[in-house]
Amino acid sequence: MLDGVLRELAPQVLGALVRRYGQFDAAEDAVQEALLAASIQWPREGTPANPRSWLISVATRRLVDEFRSDSARRRREAAEALADPGGDVPDQDDTLALLFLCAHPSLSPPSQLALTLRAVGGLTTAEIASAFLVPEATMAQRISRAKQTIRRSGAEFPPPAAGPERAERLKVVRQVLYLIFNEGYTASGGPELQRAELTGEAIRLARLLRALVPGDHETAGLLALMLLTDARRAARTTAAGELVPLDRQDRSLWSKDRITEGVGLVSATLGRGPIGAYQVQAAIAALHDEAASDAETDWAQILALYEVLETISPGPVVTLNRAVAVARTRGPLAGLAVIGELAGDERMAGNHRLAAVRAHLLEQAGFAEQAREAYLAAAKLTTSGPEQRYLRARALLQE
């Protein structure tokens, strides 16, 4: 419970400090110290009446201490901070503004994404590295360089006005929210399959973003995708926390409200402007959610949409998903042939999903021994407890 509160408040506190003082890297360090102090003091002394205000005040004091001990070139900032170390806590939530700051054009696209996932999403360096399919050390260096670049650029905090620059930053913001949601929907590691605090925050921010750019169809598509996917959350695990695959889920547990809202967004946007990847993915999710059962799912239409998605947003994960749709429409051997296209793709090296899908299709094709080996290989590659248990259980069934 406390972790969830701190995770939700962290970007808001960071946004407040960056808005007031600038110094992104120093502000982030101060916020991390305030969060640590809260995690120690609140369980012992009780949660303060206004947790956000408490965190901002503590982080501000940490920042002031940093200014005091820094070199002469920061004495002016220190004087300004010391004049009012507490100050009025702003009412507005600056998380979206922080998102746009991290998407500053002085950063490369990978650095924009990495920095935002760390500062706003609260993801660990290891989790971000997993999302990008790169070593953790590489990601740590990327995030460090991004902080330094933001500091040197003298970037202004408020989001840019409507125009080409905001449009480019908007793409990054959407992708960050998508990655935060994905980490929450299927955690890259740990004992739980899902992290509801992450999916909830991603959906909240997607709603705020849509309110900021109400005419942007891709933002609406992203929100729809999140809602339609999160609608299945209650059915994805058993009471004991064990993974339940999509084709075996109890669809009566799916959230009808989220499905209705998501389908409404898809219907209102798809085909009414330039088509984007999030709109297509939302349409695929809608086909799954509207089917009364797995057997009644329109896999032919899903395959057609994946083929469209591969033309506008190609990538190994899209190809892997297309392989599943091919298998459902043309048989497991046809799906395995598509998977063969990914054999030399370095981005999928060490990714358990490739081995897991291959294992499933081998099982469907009747190659039990090969399926068992693939399931065990996939289990070794994932650090998610529920996924490991599921994959090992499938391997045992092949013996």
C-alpha positions in Angstrom: 0.0 0.0 0.0 2.8 2.5 1.0 4.8 1.6 -2.1 1.8 2.3 -4.3 1.2 5.7 -2.7 4.9 6.7 -3.0 5.0 5.5 -6.6 2.0 7.7 -7.5 3.3 10.7 -5.7 7.0 10.5 -6.9 6.5 12.1 -10.3 4.2 14.8 -8.9 6.8 15.8 -6.3 9.6 15.7 -8.9 7.4 17.9 -11.2 6.8 20.4 -8.5 10.6 20.7 -7.7 11.6 20.9 -11.4 9.0 23.6 -12.1 10.2 25.7 -9.2 14.0 25.2 -9.3 15.0 23.5 -12.5 18.0 21.3 -12.0 16.4 18.1 -13.1 19.1 15.7 -11.9 19.5 17.4 -8.5 15.7 17.5 -8.0 15.4 13.8 -8.8 18.1 12.9 -6.2 16.3 15.0 -3.6 13.0 13.3 -4.4 14.6 9.9 -4.0 15.9 10.9 -0.6 12.5 12.2 0.4 10.9 8.9 -0.7 13.4 6.9 1.3 12.7 9.1 4.4 9.0 8.5 3.9 9.4 4.7 3.6 11.2 4.7 7.0 9.2 7.3 8.9 5.6 6.8 7.8 5.3 3.2 9.0 6.7 4.2 12.4 5.1 7.6 12.8 2.0 7.4 10.6 1.2 8.8 7.2 1.0 12.7 7.3 -2.3 14.4 6.5 -1.0 15.7 3.2 1.6 13.2 2.0 2.4 15.1 -1.2 3.1 18.3 0.7 5.3 16.4 3.2 7.4 14.9 0.4 7.7 18.2 -1.4 8.9 19.9 1.8 11.4 17.2 2.6 12.7 17.1 -1.0 13.0 20.9 -1.0 15.1 20.8 2.2 17.4 18.1 0.6 17.7 20.3 -2.4 18.6 23.3 -0.3 21.2 21.3 1.5 22.7 20.4 -1.9 22.7 24.0 -3.0 24.4 25.0 0.3 27.3 22.6 -0.2 27.7 23.1 -3.9 30.2 25.4 -5.7 29.9 29.2 -6.0 28.1 29.0 -9.4 25.0 27.7 -7.6 24.9 30.3 -4.8 22.2 32.3 -6.6 19.9 29.2 -6.7 20.6 28.5 -3.1 19.7 32.0 -2.0 16.4 31.8 -3.9 15.6 28.4 -2.3 16.6 29.5 1.2 14.3 32.6 0.9 11.4 30.2 1.1 12.4 26.6 1.7 8.9 25.3 2.1 6.8 27.5 0.0 3.2 27.0 -1.1 2.6 23.5 -2.5 1.1 23.9 -5.9 -2.3 22.2 -6.5 -1.7 21.2 -10.1 -0.3 17.7 -11.0 2.8 18.4 -13.0 3.3 14.8 -14.1 2.3 15.5 -17.7 4.6 18.5 -17.9 7.4 16.3 -16.5 6.7 13.8 -19.3 7.0 16.4 -22.0 10.3 17.7 -20.4 11.8 14.2 -20.5 10.8 14.1 -24.2 13.0 17.1 -24.9 14.4 17.1 -28.5 18.0 17.5 -27.2 17.8 13.8 -26.2 17.9 10.9 -28.5 14.6 8.9 -28.7 15.9 5.9 -26.7 17.2 8.4 -24.0 13.9 10.2 -23.9 12.0 7.0 -23.3 14.5 5.7 -20.7 14.6 8.9 -18.7 10.9 9.2 -18.6 10.3 5.6 -17.5 12.7 6.2 -14.7 11.5 9.7 -13.6 7.8 9.3 -14.2 7.1 5.6 -14.4 9.3 4.8 -11.4 10.6 1.7 -13.1 14.0 0.4 -12.1 16.9 0.4 -14.5 16.7 -3.4 -14.8 13.0 -3.2 -15.7 13.7 -0.5 -18.3 16.6 -2.5 -19.8 14.3 -5.5 -20.1 11.7 -3.4 -22.0 14.4 -2.2 -24.4 16.1 -5.6 -24.7 19.5 -4.2 -23.7 22.0 -4.9 -20.9 21.3 -3.1 -17.5 24.7 -1.4 -17.6 24.0 0.0 -21.0 20.7 1.4 -19.8 22.2 2.9 -16.6 24.7 4.8 -18.8 21.9 6.0 -21.1 19.8 7.4 -18.2 22.8 9.1 -16.6 23.8 10.8 -19.9 20.1 11.9 -20.4 20.0 13.6 -17.0 23.2 15.5 -17.9 21.9 16.5 -21.3 18.7 17.9 -19.8 20.7 19.9 -17.2 23.0 21.4 -19.9 20.2 22.2 -22.3 18.5 24.6 -19.9 15.2 23.1 -21.0 12.1 25.0 -19.8 9.6 23.0 -17.7 6.2 23.8 -19.2 5.2 21.7 -22.3 5.7 23.4 -25.6 2.7 25.0 -27.4 0.9 23.2 -30.1 3.2 22.7 -33.1 5.8 20.3 -34.6 7.9 20.1 -31.5 5.0 19.2 -29.3 3.8 16.6 -31.9 7.2 14.9 -31.7 7.3 15.0 -27.9 3.8 13.6 -27.9 4.9 10.5 -29.7 7.5 9.8 -27.0 5.0 10.5 -24.2 2.6 8.0 -25.7 5.3 5.3 -26.0 6.4 5.9 -22.4 2.8 5.5 -21.1 2.5 2.3 -23.2 5.7 0.8 -21.7 4.6 1.7 -18.2 1.3 0.0 -18.8 3.0 -3.1 -20.2 5.3 -3.4 -17.2 2.2 -3.2 -14.9 0.2 -5.6 -17.0 2.9 -8.3 -17.1 5.7 -7.5 -14.7 9.2 -8.3 -16.0 10.1 -10.0 -12.8 9.0 -10.7 -9.2 6.4 -12.8 -7.5 3.3 -11.2 -9.0 2.2 -11.4 -12.6 0.6 -7.9 -12.5 1.3 -4.5 -10.9 -2.0 -2.7 -10.7 -0.5 0.5 -9.5 1.4 0.9 -12.8 -1.5 0.1 -15.1 -3.7 2.4 -13.0 -1.2 5.2 -13.2 -0.7 4.7 -17.0 -4.4 4.8 -17.6 -4.8 8.0 -15.4 -2.0 9.7 -17.3 -3.4 8.6 -20.7 -6.8 10.2 -19.7 -5.0 13.5 -18.8 -3.1 13.3 -22.1 -6.2 12.8 -24.1 -7.8 15.8 -22.3 -4.7 17.9 -23.3 -4.9 16.8 -27.0 -8.6 15.8 -27.5 -8.4 15.6 -31.3 -5.4 13.3 -31.4 -6.7 9.9 -32.6 -3.5 8.0 -31.6 -3.8 9.2 -28.0 -7.4 8.0 -28.0 -6.3 4.7 -29.4 -3.7 4.3 -26.7 -6.2 4.9 -24.0 -8.6 2.4 -25.7 -5.8 -0.2 -25.9 -5.1 0.2 -22.2 -8.7 0.0 -21.2 -9.5 -3.1 -23.4 -6.4 -4.9 -22.2 -6.8 -4.0 -18.5 -10.4 -5.2 -18.7 -9.1 -8.8 -18.5 -7.0 -8.2 -15.4 -9.2 -10.0 -12.9 -9.3 -13.2 -15.0 -5.5 -13.4 -15.7 -4.6 -15.2 -12.4 -6.2 -17.7 -10.1 -6.9 -16.9 -6.5 -3.4 -18.3 -5.7 -1.8 -16.0 -8.2 -1.2 -18.5 -11.0 -1.2 -17.4 -14.6 -4.3 -18.2 -16.7 -3.8 -17.9 -20.5 -6.2 -15.9 -22.6 -8.0 -18.9 -24.1 -8.8 -20.3 -20.7 -9.9 -17.2 -18.9 -13.4 -16.8 -17.3 -14.7 -14.0 -19.5 -17.5 -13.2 -17.0 -14.7 -11.7 -14.9 -13.7 -9.2 -17.6 -14.7 -5.6 -16.9 -17.7 -4.7 -19.0 -17.4 -1.0 -18.2 -13.8 -0.9 -19.5 -14.7 -2.9 -22.6 -17.6 -0.6 -23.4 -15.5 2.5 -23.0 -12.6 1.1 -25.0 -14.8 -0.1 -27.8 -16.4 3.3 -27.9 -13.1 5.0 -28.3 -12.1 2.6 -31.1 -15.3 3.2 -32.9 -15.0 6.9 -32.6 -11.5 7.2 -34.0 -10.5 4.2 -36.2 -10.8 5.2 -39.9 -11.4 8.9 -39.1 -7.9 10.1 -39.6 -4.3 8.8 -40.2 -4.2 5.3 -38.8 -1.6 4.6 -36.1 -0.2 1.6 -34.3 -2.1 2.1 -31.1 -5.4 2.4 -32.9 -4.7 -0.9 -34.7 -3.7 -2.7 -31.4 -6.8 -1.3 -29.8 -8.9 -2.8 -32.6 -7.3 -6.2 -32.1 -7.9 -6.0 -28.3 -11.6 -5.1 -29.1 -12.0 -8.2 -31.2 -10.7 -10.3 -28.3 -12.9 -8.6 -25.7 -16.1 -8.7 -27.7 -15.8 -12.4 -28.5 -18.1 -14.5 -26.3 -15.5 -17.3 -26.1 -12.1 -18.1 -27.5 -13.6 -20.3 -30.1 -15.7 -17.4 -31.4 -12.8 -15.0 -31.7 -12.4 -13.6 -35.2 -8.8 -14.7 -35.7 -8.9 -14.0 -39.5 -9.7 -10.4 -38.8 -7.0 -10.3 -36.0 -4.5 -11.6 -38.5 -5.4 -9.0 -41.1 -4.9 -6.3 -38.5 -1.5 -7.7 -37.4 -0.5 -7.6 -41.1 -1.5 -3.9 -41.2 0.3 -3.3 -37.9 3.5 -4.8 -39.3 3.5 -2.4 -42.2 3.1 0.7 -40.1 5.1 -0.3 -37.0 7.3 -3.3 -37.8 9.1 -5.1 -35.0 9.9 -8.5 -33.6 7.1 -8.5 -31.1 4.6 -7.6 -33.8 5.9 -10.5 -35.9 5.6 -12.9 -32.9 2.0 -11.9 -32.3 1.3 -12.3 -36.0 2.7 -15.9 -35.7 0.1 -16.7 -33.1 -2.7 -15.3 -35.3 -1.3 -17.3 -38.3 -1.3 -20.5 -36.2 -4.9 -19.9 -35.2 -6.0 -19.5 -38.7 -3.7 -21.7 -40.7 -2.3 -24.2 -38.2 0.7 -24.4 -35.8 3.2 -25.4 -38.6 2.4 -22.1 -40.4 2.9 -20.2 -37.2 6.2 -21.9 -36.6 7.3 -20.9 -40.1 6.6 -17.2 -39.2 8.6 -17.6 -35.9 11.5 -18.8 -38.0 11.8 -15.3 -39.4 12.9 -14.2 -35.9 15.7 -16.7 -35.5 18.5 -14.3 -36.3 16.9 -11.2 -34.7 19.3 -10.1 -31.9 16.5 -8.1 -30.3 14.8 -11.3 -29.3 17.9 -13.0 -28.0 17.2 -13.9 -24.4 13.5 -13.0 -24.7 11.4 -15.7 -23.1 8.3 -14.9 -25.1 9.8 -16.2 -28.3 10.7 -19.5 -26.7 7.3 -19.7 -25.0 5.3 -19.1 -28.2 7.5 -21.6 -30.1 6.8 -24.1 -27.3 3.1 -23.6 -27.5 3.0 -24.1 -31.3 5.3 -27.2 -31.1 2.8 -28.6 -28.5 -0.1 -27.9 -30.8 1.7 -29.5 -33.7 2.3 -32.7 -31.7 6.1 -32.4 -31.1 6.0 -33.0 -27.4 9.7 -33.5 -26.7 10.7 -30.3 -28.6 7.9 -28.4 -26.9 9.1 -29.6 -23.5 12.6 -28.3 -24.2 11.3 -25.0 -25.5 9.0 -24.5 -22.4 12.0 -25.2 -20.1 14.1 -22.8 -22.1 11.5 -20.1 -21.8 11.1 -20.7 -18.0 14.9 -20.1 -17.6 14.7 -16.8 -19.5 11.9 -15.1 -17.5 12.3 -13.7 -14.0 8.5 -13.6 -13.4 7.5 -16.2 -10.8 4.0 -16.9 -12.2 5.3 -17.2 -15.8 8.1 -19.6 -14.6 5.6 -21.8 -12.8 3.2 -21.9 -15.8 6.0 -22.7 -18.3 7.4 -25.5 -16.1 4.0 -27.0 -15.6 3.4 -27.0 -19.4 6.8 -28.7 -19.8 5.8 -31.5 -17.4 2.6 -32.1 -19.4 4.8 -33.0 -22.4 6.5 -35.9 -20.7 
